[in-house]
Structures are given as structure tokens and as C-alpha cells.
Amino acid sequence: MQAAVRGMVDKLAARLASSPDDPDGWVRLVRSYTVLGDAKARDAALATARARFKDRPEVMSALDAAVKAP
């Protein structure tokens, strides 16, 4: 099960690398890494998303909430 989840997260990360203008995708990716406990990947995705959407407060709020996901 964990391998399947990781595969889906990896696909999402690859899609965002080639088509990064998807704020909801970035929020999902950050939340996914948070749930998986992958702090290094989460922080890298978060830094990229924050730089890309720095002028969009609603996206910044969603990213902040994704970091706190249970």
C-alpha cells in the first residue's frame, strides 16, 4: 500500500515539475509528503511552491495548512 501511495506522489511531483502552474497540485504534494513523514521532500516542495505563488495569499494559506496535515 505504501509503495502505491509513494508511486502516486512521485507521479504528482513529476507532473508538477513539468507543469508547475497548479496551486492545488502543490498543496496536495506538500500534504502528501507531510502525511508520508518525508520532511526533506515536503520542505523542498514547499519552498518551490511558496516562491511560485508568493503573490497569492490564498495559496500560501493552503500550503501552510498542508504542512499541518495530520
PyMOL Python script that loads the backbone (N, CA, C, O; Angstrom):
from pymol import cmd

cmd.read_pdbstr("""\
ATOM      1  N   MET A   1       0.826  -1.197   0.000  1.00  0.00           N
ATOM      2  CA  MET A   1       0.000   0.000   0.000  1.00  0.00           C
ATOM      3  C   MET A   1       0.870   1.260   0.000  1.00  0.00           C
ATOM      4  O   MET A   1       0.631   2.186  -0.775  1.00  0.00           O
ATOM      5  N   GLN A   2       1.867   1.286   0.864  1.00  0.00           N
ATOM      6  CA  GLN A   2       2.768   2.449   0.946  1.00  0.00           C
ATOM      7  C   GLN A   2       3.468   2.680  -0.392  1.00  0.00           C
ATOM      8  O   GLN A   2       3.650   3.825  -0.804  1.00  0.00           O
ATOM      9  N   ALA A   3       3.857   1.615  -1.065  1.00  0.00           N
ATOM     10  CA  ALA A   3       4.532   1.748  -2.362  1.00  0.00           C
ATOM     11  C   ALA A   3       3.588   2.355  -3.404  1.00  0.00           C
ATOM     12  O   ALA A   3       4.014   3.159  -4.233  1.00  0.00           O
ATOM     13  N   ALA A   4       2.327   1.979  -3.363  1.00  0.00           N
ATOM     14  CA  ALA A   4       1.347   2.533  -4.302  1.00  0.00           C
ATOM     15  C   ALA A   4       1.138   4.019  -4.040  1.00  0.00           C
ATOM     16  O   ALA A   4       1.063   4.821  -4.971  1.00  0.00           O
ATOM     17  N   VAL A   5       1.046   4.371  -2.778  1.00  0.00           N
ATOM     18  CA  VAL A   5       0.876   5.779  -2.412  1.00  0.00           C
ATOM     19  C   VAL A   5       2.101   6.572  -2.849  1.00  0.00           C
ATOM     20  O   VAL A   5       1.975   7.651  -3.427  1.00  0.00           O
ATOM     21  N   ARG A   6       3.271   6.040  -2.574  1.00  0.00           N
ATOM     22  CA  ARG A   6       4.510   6.725  -2.961  1.00  0.00           C
ATOM     23  C   ARG A   6       4.566   6.890  -4.484  1.00  0.00           C
ATOM     24  O   ARG A   6       5.025   7.920  -4.978  1.00  0.00           O
ATOM     25  N   GLY A   7       4.109   5.896  -5.215  1.00  0.00           N
ATOM     26  CA  GLY A   7       4.079   5.984  -6.672  1.00  0.00           C
ATOM     27  C   GLY A   7       3.182   7.111  -7.154  1.00  0.00           C
ATOM     28  O   GLY A   7       3.538   7.835  -8.083  1.00  0.00           O
ATOM     29  N   MET A   8       2.021   7.265  -6.530  1.00  0.00           N
ATOM     30  CA  MET A   8       1.110   8.350  -6.903  1.00  0.00           C
ATOM     31  C   MET A   8       1.715   9.712  -6.577  1.00  0.00           C
ATOM     32  O   MET A   8       1.589  10.659  -7.354  1.00  0.00           O
ATOM     33  N   VAL A   9       2.368   9.800  -5.429  1.00  0.00           N
ATOM     34  CA  VAL A   9       3.008  11.059  -5.029  1.00  0.00           C
ATOM     35  C   VAL A   9       4.152  11.388  -5.990  1.00  0.00           C
ATOM     36  O   VAL A   9       4.330  12.544  -6.373  1.00  0.00           O
ATOM     37  N   ASP A  10       4.912  10.388  -6.370  1.00  0.00           N
ATOM     38  CA  ASP A  10       6.008  10.605  -7.326  1.00  0.00           C
ATOM     39  C   ASP A  10       5.475  11.082  -8.683  1.00  0.00           C
ATOM     40  O   ASP A  10       6.082  11.942  -9.321  1.00  0.00           O
ATOM     41  N   LYS A  11       4.346  10.524  -9.120  1.00  0.00           N
ATOM     42  CA  LYS A  11       3.732  10.960 -10.383  1.00  0.00           C
ATOM     43  C   LYS A  11       3.280  12.418 -10.296  1.00  0.00           C
ATOM     44  O   LYS A  11       3.464  13.194 -11.235  1.00  0.00           O
ATOM     45  N   LEU A  12       2.688  12.777  -9.161  1.00  0.00           N
ATOM     46  CA  LEU A  12       2.255  14.157  -8.958  1.00  0.00           C
ATOM     47  C   LEU A  12       3.459  15.095  -8.979  1.00  0.00           C
ATOM     48  O   LEU A  12       3.408  16.154  -9.604  1.00  0.00           O
ATOM     49  N   ALA A  13       4.528  14.717  -8.309  1.00  0.00           N
ATOM     50  CA  ALA A  13       5.741  15.539  -8.289  1.00  0.00           C
ATOM     51  C   ALA A  13       6.311  15.705  -9.693  1.00  0.00           C
ATOM     52  O   ALA A  13       6.745  16.798 -10.058  1.00  0.00           O
ATOM     53  N   ALA A  14       6.314  14.641 -10.476  1.00  0.00           N
ATOM     54  CA  ALA A  14       6.830  14.703 -11.846  1.00  0.00           C
ATOM     55  C   ALA A  14       5.946  15.600 -12.714  1.00  0.00           C
ATOM     56  O   ALA A  14       6.453  16.367 -13.533  1.00  0.00           O
ATOM     57  N   ARG A  15       4.646  15.506 -12.537  1.00  0.00           N
ATOM     58  CA  ARG A  15       3.728  16.343 -13.312  1.00  0.00           C
ATOM     59  C   ARG A  15       3.934  17.811 -12.981  1.00  0.00           C
ATOM     60  O   ARG A  15       3.936  18.660 -13.872  1.00  0.00           O
ATOM     61  N   LEU A  16       4.109  18.111 -11.689  1.00  0.00           N
ATOM     62  CA  LEU A  16       4.316  19.497 -11.284  1.00  0.00           C
ATOM     63  C   LEU A  16       5.671  20.033 -11.753  1.00  0.00           C
ATOM     64  O   LEU A  16       5.811  21.229 -12.008  1.00  0.00           O
ATOM     65  N   ALA A  17       6.649  19.166 -11.864  1.00  0.00           N
ATOM     66  CA  ALA A  17       7.954  19.588 -12.366  1.00  0.00           C
ATOM     67  C   ALA A  17       7.854  20.052 -13.817  1.00  0.00           C
ATOM     68  O   ALA A  17       8.554  20.978 -14.225  1.00  0.00           O
ATOM     69  N   SER A  18       6.985  19.409 -14.594  1.00  0.00           N
ATOM     70  CA  SER A  18       6.856  19.796 -15.998  1.00  0.00           C
ATOM     71  C   SER A  18       5.741  20.814 -16.228  1.00  0.00           C
ATOM     72  O   SER A  18       5.774  21.552 -17.212  1.00  0.00           O
ATOM     73  N   SER A  19       4.760  20.861 -15.339  1.00  0.00           N
ATOM     74  CA  SER A  19       3.638  21.818 -15.447  1.00  0.00           C
ATOM     75  C   SER A  19       3.382  22.420 -14.067  1.00  0.00           C
ATOM     76  O   SER A  19       2.426  22.041 -13.391  1.00  0.00           O
ATOM     77  N   PRO A  20       4.230  23.350 -13.652  1.00  0.00           N
ATOM     78  CA  PRO A  20       4.192  23.820 -12.269  1.00  0.00           C
ATOM     79  C   PRO A  20       3.092  24.811 -11.913  1.00  0.00           C
ATOM     80  O   PRO A  20       2.961  25.169 -10.742  1.00  0.00           O
ATOM     81  N   ASP A  21       2.306  25.261 -12.867  1.00  0.00           N
ATOM     82  CA  ASP A  21       1.301  26.282 -12.570  1.00  0.00           C
ATOM     83  C   ASP A  21      -0.014  25.657 -12.112  1.00  0.00           C
ATOM     84  O   ASP A  21      -1.063  25.871 -12.721  1.00  0.00           O
ATOM     85  N   ASP A  22       0.059  24.881 -11.028  1.00  0.00           N
ATOM     86  CA  ASP A  22      -1.098  24.171 -10.478  1.00  0.00           C
ATOM     87  C   ASP A  22      -1.051  24.287  -8.950  1.00  0.00           C
ATOM     88  O   ASP A  22      -0.528  23.400  -8.276  1.00  0.00           O
ATOM     89  N   PRO A  23      -1.598  25.381  -8.405  1.00  0.00           N
ATOM     90  CA  PRO A  23      -1.501  25.564  -6.957  1.00  0.00           C
ATOM     91  C   PRO A  23      -2.121  24.431  -6.150  1.00  0.00           C
ATOM     92  O   PRO A  23      -1.579  24.033  -5.118  1.00  0.00           O
ATOM     93  N   ASP A  24      -3.261  23.906  -6.617  1.00  0.00           N
ATOM     94  CA  ASP A  24      -3.894  22.802  -5.883  1.00  0.00           C
ATOM     95  C   ASP A  24      -3.004  21.564  -5.884  1.00  0.00           C
ATOM     96  O   ASP A  24      -2.947  20.832  -4.895  1.00  0.00           O
ATOM     97  N   GLY A  25      -2.316  21.333  -6.988  1.00  0.00           N
ATOM     98  CA  GLY A  25      -1.389  20.211  -7.061  1.00  0.00           C
ATOM     99  C   GLY A  25      -0.247  20.360  -6.062  1.00  0.00           C
ATOM    100  O   GLY A  25       0.152  19.390  -5.418  1.00  0.00           O
ATOM    101  N   TRP A  26       0.274  21.574  -5.935  1.00  0.00           N
ATOM    102  CA  TRP A  26       1.357  21.808  -4.972  1.00  0.00           C
ATOM    103  C   TRP A  26       0.878  21.590  -3.538  1.00  0.00           C
ATOM    104  O   TRP A  26       1.598  21.028  -2.713  1.00  0.00           O
ATOM    105  N   VAL A  27      -0.333  22.035  -3.254  1.00  0.00           N
ATOM    106  CA  VAL A  27      -0.892  21.823  -1.913  1.00  0.00           C
ATOM    107  C   VAL A  27      -1.031  20.326  -1.651  1.00  0.00           C
ATOM    108  O   VAL A  27      -0.680  19.851  -0.571  1.00  0.00           O
ATOM    109  N   ARG A  28      -1.540  19.579  -2.633  1.00  0.00           N
ATOM    110  CA  ARG A  28      -1.662  18.114  -2.475  1.00  0.00           C
ATOM    111  C   ARG A  28      -0.306  17.469  -2.267  1.00  0.00           C
ATOM    112  O   ARG A  28      -0.158  16.563  -1.446  1.00  0.00           O
ATOM    113  N   LEU A  29       0.692  17.941  -3.018  1.00  0.00           N
ATOM    114  CA  LEU A  29       2.029  17.352  -2.897  1.00  0.00           C
ATOM    115  C   LEU A  29       2.613  17.612  -1.514  1.00  0.00           C
ATOM    116  O   LEU A  29       3.147  16.697  -0.887  1.00  0.00           O
ATOM    117  N   VAL A  30       2.518  18.836  -1.038  1.00  0.00           N
ATOM    118  CA  VAL A  30       3.039  19.165   0.297  1.00  0.00           C
ATOM    119  C   VAL A  30       2.305  18.351   1.355  1.00  0.00           C
ATOM    120  O   VAL A  30       2.934  17.812   2.266  1.00  0.00           O
ATOM    121  N   ARG A  31       0.982  18.256   1.247  1.00  0.00           N
ATOM    122  CA  ARG A  31       0.199  17.471   2.215  1.00  0.00           C
ATOM    123  C   ARG A  31       0.604  15.995   2.164  1.00  0.00           C
ATOM    124  O   ARG A  31       0.724  15.342   3.201  1.00  0.00           O
ATOM    125  N   SER A  32       0.809  15.484   0.971  1.00  0.00           N
ATOM    126  CA  SER A  32       1.190  14.077   0.816  1.00  0.00           C
ATOM    127  C   SER A  32       2.529  13.787   1.478  1.00  0.00           C
ATOM    128  O   SER A  32       2.672  12.806   2.208  1.00  0.00           O
ATOM    129  N   TYR A  33       3.504  14.645   1.218  1.00  0.00           N
ATOM    130  CA  TYR A  33       4.816  14.453   1.858  1.00  0.00           C
ATOM    131  C   TYR A  33       4.714  14.576   3.382  1.00  0.00           C
ATOM    132  O   TYR A  33       5.405  13.868   4.115  1.00  0.00           O
ATOM    133  N   THR A  34       3.850  15.478   3.852  1.00  0.00           N
ATOM    134  CA  THR A  34       3.657  15.630   5.295  1.00  0.00           C
ATOM    135  C   THR A  34       3.110  14.341   5.889  1.00  0.00           C
ATOM    136  O   THR A  34       3.608  13.859   6.906  1.00  0.00           O
ATOM    137  N   VAL A  35       2.088  13.786   5.254  1.00  0.00           N
ATOM    138  CA  VAL A  35       1.461  12.541   5.745  1.00  0.00           C
ATOM    139  C   VAL A  35       2.450  11.379   5.687  1.00  0.00           C
ATOM    140  O   VAL A  35       2.473  10.531   6.579  1.00  0.00           O
ATOM    141  N   LEU A  36       3.269  11.344   4.629  1.00  0.00           N
ATOM    142  CA  LEU A  36       4.265  10.273   4.498  1.00  0.00           C
ATOM    143  C   LEU A  36       5.439  10.433   5.468  1.00  0.00           C
ATOM    144  O   LEU A  36       6.222   9.502   5.657  1.00  0.00           O
ATOM    145  N   GLY A  37       5.558  11.607   6.077  1.00  0.00           N
ATOM    146  CA  GLY A  37       6.665  11.843   7.004  1.00  0.00           C
ATOM    147  C   GLY A  37       7.976  12.146   6.299  1.00  0.00           C
ATOM    148  O   GLY A  37       9.048  11.977   6.881  1.00  0.00           O
ATOM    149  N   ASP A  38       7.901  12.589   5.057  1.00  0.00           N
ATOM    150  CA  ASP A  38       9.101  12.897   4.271  1.00  0.00           C
ATOM    151  C   ASP A  38       9.374  14.400   4.352  1.00  0.00           C
ATOM    152  O   ASP A  38       9.024  15.156   3.446  1.00  0.00           O
ATOM    153  N   ALA A  39      10.000  14.814   5.443  1.00  0.00           N
ATOM    154  CA  ALA A  39      10.212  16.239   5.703  1.00  0.00           C
ATOM    155  C   ALA A  39      11.111  16.893   4.661  1.00  0.00           C
ATOM    156  O   ALA A  39      10.883  18.042   4.284  1.00  0.00           O
ATOM    157  N   LYS A  40      12.117  16.184   4.195  1.00  0.00           N
ATOM    158  CA  LYS A  40      13.035  16.760   3.206  1.00  0.00           C
ATOM    159  C   LYS A  40      12.300  17.084   1.904  1.00  0.00           C
ATOM    160  O   LYS A  40      12.436  18.185   1.371  1.00  0.00           O
ATOM    161  N   ALA A  41      11.528  16.133   1.398  1.00  0.00           N
ATOM    162  CA  ALA A  41      10.770  16.349   0.166  1.00  0.00           C
ATOM    163  C   ALA A  41       9.685  17.398   0.384  1.00  0.00           C
ATOM    164  O   ALA A  41       9.443  18.233  -0.487  1.00  0.00           O
ATOM    165  N   ARG A  42       9.034  17.358   1.539  1.00  0.00           N
ATOM    166  CA  ARG A  42       7.999  18.350   1.861  1.00  0.00           C
ATOM    167  C   ARG A  42       8.579  19.754   1.833  1.00  0.00           C
ATOM    168  O   ARG A  42       8.006  20.662   1.231  1.00  0.00           O
ATOM    169  N   ASP A  43       9.719  19.924   2.488  1.00  0.00           N
ATOM    170  CA  ASP A  43      10.324  21.253   2.562  1.00  0.00           C
ATOM    171  C   ASP A  43      10.766  21.754   1.195  1.00  0.00           C
ATOM    172  O   ASP A  43      10.651  22.946   0.906  1.00  0.00           O
ATOM    173  N   ALA A  44      11.267  20.863   0.355  1.00  0.00           N
ATOM    174  CA  ALA A  44      11.675  21.252  -0.999  1.00  0.00           C
ATOM    175  C   ALA A  44      10.460  21.663  -1.824  1.00  0.00           C
ATOM    176  O   ALA A  44      10.496  22.683  -2.512  1.00  0.00           O
ATOM    177  N   ALA A  45       9.392  20.885  -1.761  1.00  0.00           N
ATOM    178  CA  ALA A  45       8.177  21.212  -2.499  1.00  0.00           C
ATOM    179  C   ALA A  45       7.569  22.508  -1.980  1.00  0.00           C
ATOM    180  O   ALA A  45       7.093  23.337  -2.755  1.00  0.00           O
ATOM    181  N   LEU A  46       7.589  22.671  -0.675  1.00  0.00           N
ATOM    182  CA  LEU A  46       7.037  23.870  -0.063  1.00  0.00           C
ATOM    183  C   LEU A  46       7.809  25.115  -0.496  1.00  0.00           C
ATOM    184  O   LEU A  46       7.207  26.141  -0.810  1.00  0.00           O
ATOM    185  N   ALA A  47       9.119  25.030  -0.514  1.00  0.00           N
ATOM    186  CA  ALA A  47       9.942  26.172  -0.938  1.00  0.00           C
ATOM    187  C   ALA A  47       9.654  26.543  -2.390  1.00  0.00           C
ATOM    188  O   ALA A  47       9.547  27.723  -2.724  1.00  0.00           O
ATOM    189  N   THR A  48       9.532  25.540  -3.245  1.00  0.00           N
ATOM    190  CA  THR A  48       9.236  25.794  -4.652  1.00  0.00           C
ATOM    191  C   THR A  48       7.864  26.437  -4.807  1.00  0.00           C
ATOM    192  O   THR A  48       7.705  27.416  -5.537  1.00  0.00           O
ATOM    193  N   ALA A  49       6.878  25.883  -4.118  1.00  0.00           N
ATOM    194  CA  ALA A  49       5.512  26.401  -4.223  1.00  0.00           C
ATOM    195  C   ALA A  49       5.409  27.809  -3.644  1.00  0.00           C
ATOM    196  O   ALA A  49       4.739  28.667  -4.220  1.00  0.00           O
ATOM    197  N   ARG A  50       6.055  28.051  -2.526  1.00  0.00           N
ATOM    198  CA  ARG A  50       5.997  29.394  -1.923  1.00  0.00           C
ATOM    199  C   ARG A  50       6.637  30.431  -2.845  1.00  0.00           C
ATOM    200  O   ARG A  50       6.127  31.545  -2.963  1.00  0.00           O
ATOM    201  N   ALA A  51       7.727  30.088  -3.489  1.00  0.00           N
ATOM    202  CA  ALA A  51       8.375  31.021  -4.413  1.00  0.00           C
ATOM    203  C   ALA A  51       7.467  31.290  -5.619  1.00  0.00           C
ATOM    204  O   ALA A  51       7.367  32.427  -6.083  1.00  0.00           O
ATOM    205  N   ARG A  52       6.819  30.261  -6.115  1.00  0.00           N
ATOM    206  CA  ARG A  52       5.988  30.381  -7.306  1.00  0.00           C
ATOM    207  C   ARG A  52       4.709  31.161  -7.041  1.00  0.00           C
ATOM    208  O   ARG A  52       4.262  31.923  -7.899  1.00  0.00           O
ATOM    209  N   PHE A  53       4.113  30.982  -5.864  1.00  0.00           N
ATOM    210  CA  PHE A  53       2.807  31.567  -5.563  1.00  0.00           C
ATOM    211  C   PHE A  53       2.867  32.621  -4.459  1.00  0.00           C
ATOM    212  O   PHE A  53       1.883  32.844  -3.753  1.00  0.00           O
ATOM    213  N   LYS A  54       4.017  33.265  -4.314  1.00  0.00           N
ATOM    214  CA  LYS A  54       4.222  34.227  -3.226  1.00  0.00           C
ATOM    215  C   LYS A  54       3.232  35.392  -3.245  1.00  0.00           C
ATOM    216  O   LYS A  54       2.976  36.006  -2.209  1.00  0.00           O
ATOM    217  N   ASP A  55       2.680  35.695  -4.407  1.00  0.00           N
ATOM    218  CA  ASP A  55       1.730  36.803  -4.529  1.00  0.00           C
ATOM    219  C   ASP A  55       0.273  36.360  -4.436  1.00  0.00           C
ATOM    220  O   ASP A  55      -0.641  37.129  -4.734  1.00  0.00           O
ATOM    221  N   ARG A  56       0.069  35.120  -4.023  1.00  0.00           N
ATOM    222  CA  ARG A  56      -1.300  34.591  -3.914  1.00  0.00           C
ATOM    223  C   ARG A  56      -1.551  34.112  -2.487  1.00  0.00           C
ATOM    224  O   ARG A  56      -1.280  32.959  -2.150  1.00  0.00           O
ATOM    225  N   PRO A  57      -2.075  35.018  -1.647  1.00  0.00           N
ATOM    226  CA  PRO A  57      -2.247  34.685  -0.222  1.00  0.00           C
ATOM    227  C   PRO A  57      -3.110  33.458   0.040  1.00  0.00           C
ATOM    228  O   PRO A  57      -2.881  32.739   1.013  1.00  0.00           O
ATOM    229  N   GLU A  58      -4.104  33.207  -0.819  1.00  0.00           N
ATOM    230  CA  GLU A  58      -4.964  32.041  -0.593  1.00  0.00           C
ATOM    231  C   GLU A  58      -4.184  30.748  -0.797  1.00  0.00           C
ATOM    232  O   GLU A  58      -4.438  29.756  -0.114  1.00  0.00           O
ATOM    233  N   VAL A  59      -3.247  30.753  -1.722  1.00  0.00           N
ATOM    234  CA  VAL A  59      -2.410  29.570  -1.944  1.00  0.00           C
ATOM    235  C   VAL A  59      -1.427  29.420  -0.785  1.00  0.00           C
ATOM    236  O   VAL A  59      -1.183  28.308  -0.316  1.00  0.00           O
ATOM    237  N   MET A  60      -0.870  30.522  -0.328  1.00  0.00           N
ATOM    238  CA  MET A  60       0.066  30.473   0.805  1.00  0.00           C
ATOM    239  C   MET A  60      -0.631  29.895   2.040  1.00  0.00           C
ATOM    240  O   MET A  60      -0.048  29.084   2.759  1.00  0.00           O
ATOM    241  N   SER A  61      -1.869  30.307   2.285  1.00  0.00           N
ATOM    242  CA  SER A  61      -2.632  29.775   3.424  1.00  0.00           C
ATOM    243  C   SER A  61      -2.877  28.280   3.277  1.00  0.00           C
ATOM    244  O   SER A  61      -2.750  27.527   4.243  1.00  0.00           O
ATOM    245  N   ALA A  62      -3.224  27.853   2.077  1.00  0.00           N
ATOM    246  CA  ALA A  62      -3.452  26.430   1.835  1.00  0.00           C
ATOM    247  C   ALA A  62      -2.173  25.628   2.025  1.00  0.00           C
ATOM    248  O   ALA A  62      -2.214  24.515   2.549  1.00  0.00           O
ATOM    249  N   LEU A  63      -1.037  26.177   1.606  1.00  0.00           N
ATOM    250  CA  LEU A  63       0.241  25.493   1.806  1.00  0.00           C
ATOM    251  C   LEU A  63       0.561  25.378   3.290  1.00  0.00           C
ATOM    252  O   LEU A  63       1.018  24.332   3.750  1.00  0.00           O
ATOM    253  N   ASP A  64       0.322  26.460   4.046  1.00  0.00           N
ATOM    254  CA  ASP A  64       0.556  26.426   5.488  1.00  0.00           C
ATOM    255  C   ASP A  64      -0.302  25.353   6.159  1.00  0.00           C
ATOM    256  O   ASP A  64       0.163  24.650   7.056  1.00  0.00           O
ATOM    257  N   ALA A  65      -1.558  25.231   5.721  1.00  0.00           N
ATOM    258  CA  ALA A  65      -2.451  24.203   6.282  1.00  0.00           C
ATOM    259  C   ALA A  65      -1.967  22.807   5.900  1.00  0.00           C
ATOM    260  O   ALA A  65      -2.083  21.879   6.700  1.00  0.00           O
ATOM    261  N   ALA A  66      -1.428  22.642   4.691  1.00  0.00           N
ATOM    262  CA  ALA A  66      -0.959  21.332   4.233  1.00  0.00           C
ATOM    263  C   ALA A  66       0.204  20.835   5.074  1.00  0.00           C
ATOM    264  O   ALA A  66       0.349  19.631   5.286  1.00  0.00           O
ATOM    265  N   VAL A  67       1.032  21.752   5.553  1.00  0.00           N
ATOM    266  CA  VAL A  67       2.175  21.357   6.394  1.00  0.00           C
ATOM    267  C   VAL A  67       1.679  20.806   7.723  1.00  0.00           C
ATOM    268  O   VAL A  67       2.353  19.983   8.342  1.00  0.00           O
ATOM    269  N   LYS A  68       0.519  21.248   8.164  1.00  0.00           N
ATOM    270  CA  LYS A  68      -0.034  20.831   9.460  1.00  0.00           C
ATOM    271  C   LYS A  68      -0.980  19.646   9.330  1.00  0.00           C
ATOM    272  O   LYS A  68      -1.627  19.257  10.303  1.00  0.00           O
ATOM    273  N   ALA A  69      -1.066  19.069   8.134  1.00  0.00           N
ATOM    274  CA  ALA A  69      -1.984  17.939   7.919  1.00  0.00           C
ATOM    275  C   ALA A  69      -1.655  16.799   8.872  1.00  0.00           C
ATOM    276  O   ALA A  69      -0.489  16.527   9.157  1.00  0.00           O
ATOM    277  N   PRO A  70      -2.695  16.141   9.360  1.00  0.00           N
ATOM    278  CA  PRO A  70      -2.461  15.026  10.292  1.00  0.00           C
ATOM    279  C   PRO A  70      -1.830  13.819   9.619  1.00  0.00           C
ATOM    280  O   PRO A  70      -1.576  12.809  10.275  1.00  0.00           O
TER     281      PRO A  70
END
""", "prot")
cmd.dss("prot")
cmd.show_as("cartoon", "prot")
cmd.util.cbc("prot")
cmd.orient("prot")
